[in-house]
Amino acid sequence: MQPPSQIKAYAALLIGALAVSTSAIFVKWSQAPSAVIAFYRLFFAVVIMTPFFLGHIHELKHISRRDWLFSVCSGVLLAFHFILWFESLDYTSVASSVVLVTLQPLFAFAGGALFFRERLTIGAIGSALLAIAGSVLISWGDFRVSGEALYGDMLALLACAMVTAYWLFGQELRQRLSLMTYTYIVYGSSAATLYVYTVLSRFSLTAYQSTDWLCFLALAMIPTLFGHSVMNWAVKWVSASTVSMVILFEPIGASALAYWLFDEPIRLFQWVGGIFILTGIGLYLWEKNEKGPLAIQESSGP
């Protein structure tokens, strides 16, 4: 199968990042515990996907034991990413939590070099640092507000490490597994992990308002199926490092939505940070384009 054009791959990543940027908004609207929100987000995604997955069910018998293990690990990492990130929203602002979660280039570049022997150019590092500087500017206010906000920021940073590992596994596994099969296994194992966590935490699975159920469904459809799934499609042809850079669009979208819906102020340094992020992403993608077609080299993976 021929790889898609760079425009298609980057467009898919941008669409995915914009869809994911709605996630924090739906979480804020729901009054359910973080673990319950995360569970139903993945559970409903699996339910919606099941009729479509039936046409791919024969692929399961061809998956190696190693790929099964890695896919399940990817799902567990995604589960704890959601738990930690959603919990962080109880202590810090939407802007700061989303920004810290999207500081993924720090981890993705290291993981790409370690597991995939990806070479980092000075231009790539410089553009990533510029975008990261923009992220720090956007979240700077919360670092100085209170210890509670700092605790939320630390939870978001741990969530960042978890989701970066998830993308690194995806970069490896999507070379051999179809999008439907890979995401179905990952979302299913993630939902199972979240279910166990929810039960052990003694959270109710039913006592919620209609608004909560609408938020659960919206989280499954928009940031999961139109967000993560679309980016999982693209990660077959682009590296996890590229995904982590494009996801930096997320804090801009989330901050704009939070301003519009929750009246969370956008300060001057946050505007400047947004400009830094967009410039950094643009420079990174421009350099990638100059280097030639998108391709993922075969490697031993994570």
C-alpha positions in Angstrom: 0.0 0.0 0.0 1.4 3.4 -1.0 1.8 5.9 1.8 -0.6 8.9 1.7 0.7 12.3 0.7 2.2 14.5 3.3 -0.8 16.8 3.0 -3.2 14.0 3.8 -1.2 12.8 6.8 -0.7 16.2 8.3 -4.3 17.1 7.6 -5.4 14.0 9.5 -3.1 15.0 12.4 -4.6 18.5 12.5 -8.2 17.2 12.4 -7.3 14.8 15.2 -5.7 17.5 17.3 -8.7 19.8 16.9 -11.1 17.0 17.9 -9.0 16.1 20.9 -9.0 19.8 22.1 -12.7 19.4 22.9 -11.9 16.7 25.5 -11.2 19.0 28.5 -14.4 20.9 27.8 -16.6 17.8 28.0 -14.7 16.7 31.2 -15.4 20.0 32.8 -19.1 19.8 31.9 -19.5 16.4 33.6 -19.9 16.0 37.3 -18.9 12.3 37.3 -15.6 11.1 38.8 -12.6 11.1 36.5 -12.3 7.3 36.4 -16.0 7.0 35.4 -15.6 9.6 32.7 -12.6 7.8 31.3 -14.2 4.4 31.4 -17.4 5.4 29.6 -15.3 7.4 27.0 -13.5 4.2 26.0 -16.5 1.8 26.6 -18.8 3.8 24.3 -16.1 4.1 21.7 -15.7 0.3 21.7 -19.5 -0.1 21.5 -19.7 2.2 18.5 -16.8 0.5 16.7 -18.1 -3.1 17.3 -20.3 -3.4 14.2 -17.5 -2.1 12.0 -14.9 -4.4 13.7 -16.8 -7.5 12.8 -15.5 -7.2 9.3 -12.0 -7.3 10.6 -12.4 -10.0 13.3 -10.5 -12.6 11.2 -7.4 -10.5 11.7 -7.2 -11.4 15.4 -5.9 -14.9 14.7 -2.9 -13.5 12.7 -1.7 -11.2 15.5 1.5 -12.4 17.1 1.8 -12.9 20.9 4.2 -9.9 21.0 1.8 -7.6 19.2 -1.0 -8.7 21.5 1.1 -7.8 24.5 2.2 -4.5 23.1 -1.4 -3.6 22.1 -2.7 -4.4 25.6 0.1 -2.4 27.2 -0.8 0.5 24.9 -4.4 0.3 26.2 -3.3 0.3 29.8 -1.1 3.3 29.3 -4.0 5.1 27.6 -6.2 4.3 30.6 -3.9 5.7 33.1 -3.2 8.7 30.9 -6.9 9.5 31.1 -7.2 8.9 34.9 -4.2 11.2 35.6 -5.2 13.9 33.2 -8.9 14.0 34.1 -7.9 14.1 37.8 -5.5 17.1 37.1 -8.5 19.1 35.9 -9.9 19.1 39.4 -6.8 21.0 40.6 -5.6 23.3 37.8 -7.1 25.2 34.8 -8.0 23.7 31.5 -5.2 25.6 29.8 -2.5 24.5 32.1 -3.6 20.8 32.3 -3.9 20.5 28.5 -0.6 22.3 27.9 1.3 20.0 30.2 -0.2 16.9 28.7 0.9 18.1 25.3 4.5 18.6 26.3 4.9 15.2 24.6 7.9 16.2 22.3 10.2 16.0 25.3 9.3 12.3 25.8 8.6 11.4 22.2 12.0 12.6 20.9 13.8 10.6 23.5 11.6 7.6 22.8 12.1 7.9 19.1 15.8 8.1 19.4 16.0 5.2 21.9 13.6 2.7 20.3 13.5 3.7 16.6 17.0 5.3 16.2 15.4 8.5 14.8 18.0 11.2 14.2 17.1 14.6 15.6 18.3 17.7 13.6 19.1 21.0 15.2 16.1 22.5 13.4 13.7 19.9 14.8 15.1 20.4 18.3 14.9 24.1 18.0 11.3 24.1 16.7 10.3 21.7 19.4 11.9 23.9 22.1 10.1 27.0 20.7 6.7 25.2 20.8 7.5 23.9 24.3 8.4 27.4 25.4 5.0 28.5 24.2 3.4 25.8 26.3 5.3 27.0 29.3 4.2 30.6 28.7 0.5 29.5 28.5 0.7 27.6 31.8 3.0 30.0 33.6 0.2 31.6 35.7 -0.8 28.3 37.3 2.8 27.5 38.4 2.6 30.6 40.6 -0.9 30.4 41.9 -1.0 27.7 44.6 0.3 24.3 45.7 -3.0 22.8 44.6 -2.5 24.0 41.0 1.1 22.7 41.1 -0.2 19.3 42.2 -2.6 19.3 39.2 0.2 20.3 36.9 2.3 17.3 38.1 -0.6 14.9 37.5 -0.9 16.3 33.9 2.9 15.8 33.4 2.6 12.2 34.4 -0.3 11.8 32.0 1.9 13.3 29.3 4.5 10.5 29.8 1.8 7.9 29.7 0.3 9.1 26.4 3.7 9.5 24.8 4.5 5.8 25.5 1.1 5.0 24.0 1.9 6.8 20.7 5.4 5.1 20.6 3.7 1.7 20.8 1.3 2.8 18.1 4.1 3.8 15.8 5.5 0.3 16.0 2.2 -1.7 15.9 0.5 0.2 13.1 3.1 -1.0 10.7 1.5 -4.5 11.0 -2.0 -4.0 12.3 -5.0 -2.4 10.6 -6.4 0.8 12.2 -9.6 -0.9 13.2 -8.0 -3.9 14.7 -5.3 -2.0 16.6 -7.7 0.7 18.0 -10.3 -1.9 18.9 -7.8 -3.9 21.0 -6.3 -0.8 22.6 -9.6 0.9 23.4 -11.0 -2.4 24.7 -8.1 -3.1 27.0 -8.1 0.5 28.1 -11.9 0.3 28.9 -11.3 -3.0 30.8 -8.5 -1.4 32.9 -10.7 1.6 33.7 -13.6 -0.6 34.6 -11.4 -2.5 37.2 -10.1 0.8 38.5 -13.6 2.2 38.8 -14.9 -0.8 40.6 -12.0 -1.0 43.0 -12.5 2.8 43.7 -16.2 2.0 44.5 -17.5 4.6 42.1 -21.1 4.2 40.9 -21.5 3.3 37.2 -25.1 4.4 36.9 -26.0 7.3 39.2 -25.4 10.2 36.8 -27.4 13.0 35.2 -28.4 13.0 31.5 -25.8 15.7 30.9 -23.1 13.4 32.1 -24.2 10.6 29.8 -24.2 13.1 26.9 -20.7 14.1 27.8 -19.6 10.4 27.9 -21.0 9.8 24.5 -19.5 13.1 23.1 -16.1 12.1 24.5 -16.3 8.7 22.8 -17.3 10.2 19.4 -15.3 13.4 19.1 -11.9 13.3 20.9 -11.7 9.5 20.8 -13.0 8.3 17.4 -12.4 11.6 15.5 -9.3 12.4 17.5 -7.2 9.5 18.7 -8.4 7.1 15.9 -7.6 9.6 13.1 -4.1 10.2 14.6 -3.6 6.5 15.0 -4.3 6.2 11.3 -1.6 8.8 10.6 1.0 7.3 12.9 1.5 4.4 10.4 3.2 6.9 8.2 4.6 9.6 10.6 6.6 9.2 13.7 5.3 9.6 17.3 7.5 12.7 17.4 5.5 14.3 14.6 2.2 13.4 16.3 3.5 14.9 19.5 4.3 18.1 17.8 1.0 18.5 15.9 -0.9 17.7 19.2 0.5 21.0 20.5 -2.4 22.6 18.5 -4.6 21.2 21.3 -3.9 23.8 24.1 -4.8 26.6 21.7 -8.1 25.0 20.8 -8.9 24.0 24.4 -7.9 27.5 25.7 -10.2 29.2 23.2 -13.1 26.9 24.0 -12.5 27.4 27.8 -12.5 31.2 27.3 -15.8 31.0 25.3 -17.6 28.5 27.5 -16.1 29.0 31.0 -14.9 32.6 30.9 -11.4 31.4 31.7 -9.2 34.4 30.9 -6.5 34.3 28.2 -3.6 36.5 29.4 -1.1 38.3 27.2 1.7 35.7 27.8 -0.8 33.0 26.8 -1.4 34.8 23.4 2.4 35.0 23.0 2.7 31.3 23.9 0.2 30.4 21.3 2.2 32.2 18.7 5.3 30.4 19.8 3.5 27.0 19.5 2.2 27.7 16.0 5.6 28.9 14.8 7.4 25.9 16.3 5.0 23.5 14.8 5.2 25.2 11.4 9.0 25.2 11.4 9.0 21.5 12.4 6.6 20.4 9.7 8.4 22.6 7.1 11.7 20.8 7.9 10.0 17.4 7.7 8.6 18.3 4.3 12.0 19.5 3.1 13.6 16.1 4.2 11.3 14.2 1.8 8.4 11.8 1.9 6.9 10.6 5.2 8.1 7.2 6.1 8.6 5.1 9.2 11.7 2.9 9.1 11.4 -0.7 10.3 12.8 -1.2 13.7 12.6 -3.5 16.7 10.2 -1.0 18.4 9.5 -0.4 22.0 
